[in-house]
Amino acid sequence: MQYVSTRGHAATPSFCEILLGGLAPDGGLYLPADYPQVSLEELDRWRALSYADLAFEVLKKFATDIPAADLHALTRKTYTAEVYRNTRAGEDAAAITPLRTLEKNGAGALMLQSLSNGPTLAFKDMAMQLLGNLFEYALAKDGAALNILGATSGDTGSAAEYAMRGKHGIRVFMLSPHRKMSAFQTAQMFSLQDPNIFNIAVEGVFDDCQDIVKAVSNDLAYKAAQKIGTVNSINWARVVAQVVYYFRGYLSATTSAVAGQKVSFTVPSGNFGNICAGHIARMMGLPIDKLVAATNENDVLDEFFRTGVYRVRKSAETYHTSSPSMDISKASNFERFVFDLLDRDSNRVRALFDKVETDGGFDLSGRAGSDGDEFERVVKYGFASGKSTHQDRIDTIREVQDEYGITIDTHTADGIKVARENMAPGVPMIVLETALAAKFNETILEALGTDAERPPGFEALEELPQRFEVMPADAARIKAYIAAHTGL
Ligand SMILES: *Cc1c(COP(=O)(O)O)cnc(C)c1O
C-alpha cells in the first residue's frame, strides 16, 4: 500500500516511512492511494474475532510493509484486558471496547461504546498504546532512537507517556501549560518516574507550547540531529488504529452485514481525528448510515457541516469549556476529509488550505463568490453535526445518571446530546465514549453533587510524588534542555 499527500507531493511512501513523521513535505497529510475494501461477507466473518485479531485484520490492509506475523504479535500485545482494564461494573474487559445499549424504542436504539478503559482513561489510549509498540518495533529493527516532542492540554500527553514509558530507544519530551491542566491530568503525567519521560511545564498557555513544538519542527537541522518525532493528532498510525473500533462497534451492534444492517456513530470531535477514522471505515465498506460530529461551544466543525463554511477561530474566539479536549480553533485532520470530498483534487486542496492561512477559512456552500459547491456532497458522505453548551452537558450528565444509572464524562455528554437529535428508527446510534468521568470530576460534582467514581488504583493519584521541570516559553531554552537529555 502506498500513501499520497493531500497536497499532491510526488513521493508515495509506505506505512513504516510515515509512521515516525508528521506532515508530508508539501505541508499536506498522508492518506492511502486507494482505500482497501472489506466485503460484507468478510465483515460477517470477522464477528467472532477478538479485538486484537480484528485489529490485525484491519491494520494489515494498511501496514503492508510489516510482516503479518509481526503485526499480529503487536496487536495481541497491545489489545489485552490487562491494558484496557478500567471498566465499569458489568463491562467485560476482554471486549476492549464494550458496547452497552442505553435505550431501545420507536426512535431507535441509543448505544454507548466504551473507548476509555485504557491506562489514562481517555480514548487516545486506543491508538497510542499501539503506536508505542509499533515505534519500539520499528526502532529495534534498525537500532535507532526516537525523541518524541509533543504539546498537550491534558489527554494526548498522558496517553503518549503511558504508551512510551520504559520503551527502548524512545524518550518523550512533553510540554504542558504550567498550572493549567486539571489536578487529575497533572498528577497522571507528572507522577511518572520513568527515566525516559520528561515533563516540561511551560510558563504560558497551550498555544505557547504548540508554537514551541512548531519552532523545533521547523528547525530541520536540529530535528534531524536530535531525532525528533511527533505523535500529534495528524499521525496516520493513530488514525488507522482508530478505524478498528468502528468495525468492532458495528459488529457488536448488528447480527448480519449481508442482510443490509447499518449503524450510525456520534463522535465528540475536536481535531477531527476520531471521526476521520469513521470516514475511512466507511470508505472501506463498513455500512455506516450517518457519522455525526458533536462539538462544544467551539463549533468550527458544526458550522462547516451545517453551512459549508470552514472558518478557523482566533485565540480570543476559542473558548475554554468544560469539555476541554474539544477546545480547538481549527481541526487539524479535516484536510483528509476535504481531499475525498473534492475527489482527491490536490491542487484545489492546496489552494483551499493556503486560503485558510491567508483568509482564515473557505466556503464550499456554492453561494455566489464561494470557493466551490461540494457542500451538497457532504450529505452523500452521510455527515451530520450538532453542538452543545455547558448547560447541555450538565443536563445530559444528570439525565444519563437518572435514566441509565451510569456517570458519563463531559465530552461524552456532548455526544449523547447531539446523538439524540440525530436518531433514526431501525438504525442503532452508537455514541463513542471518549473519556471516563473521573478525569473531569469538577463538572461531575457540579452536575450530580457527588464525585465521579475512580477506577481501582487511581484513588490517591494526586498524592504521588511529581517529577517535572518548569521552563519559560522560550524555544531556544527548551531546545537546549532536550539536547542535554537525548544523549545524542
Ligand atoms: C482528544 C479528545 C476528543 C477529540 O478527539 P479528536 O480526534 O481531536 O476529534 C474528544 N474527547 C476527549 C476526551 C479527547 O481526549
The ligand as an ORCA input file, in Angstrom:
! r2SCAN-3c Opt
* xyz 0 1
  C      -8.996     14.258     22.047
  C     -10.352     14.154     22.628
  C     -11.509     14.437     21.866
  C     -11.449     14.949     20.446
  O     -10.967     13.988     19.525
  P     -10.486     14.443     18.071
  O      -9.852     13.232     17.490
  O      -9.490     15.558     18.292
  O     -11.673     14.912     17.312
  C     -12.742     14.244     22.456
  N     -12.857     13.842     23.744
  C     -11.775     13.556     24.503
  C     -11.969     13.140     25.914
  C     -10.481     13.705     23.984
  O      -9.404     13.440     24.760
*
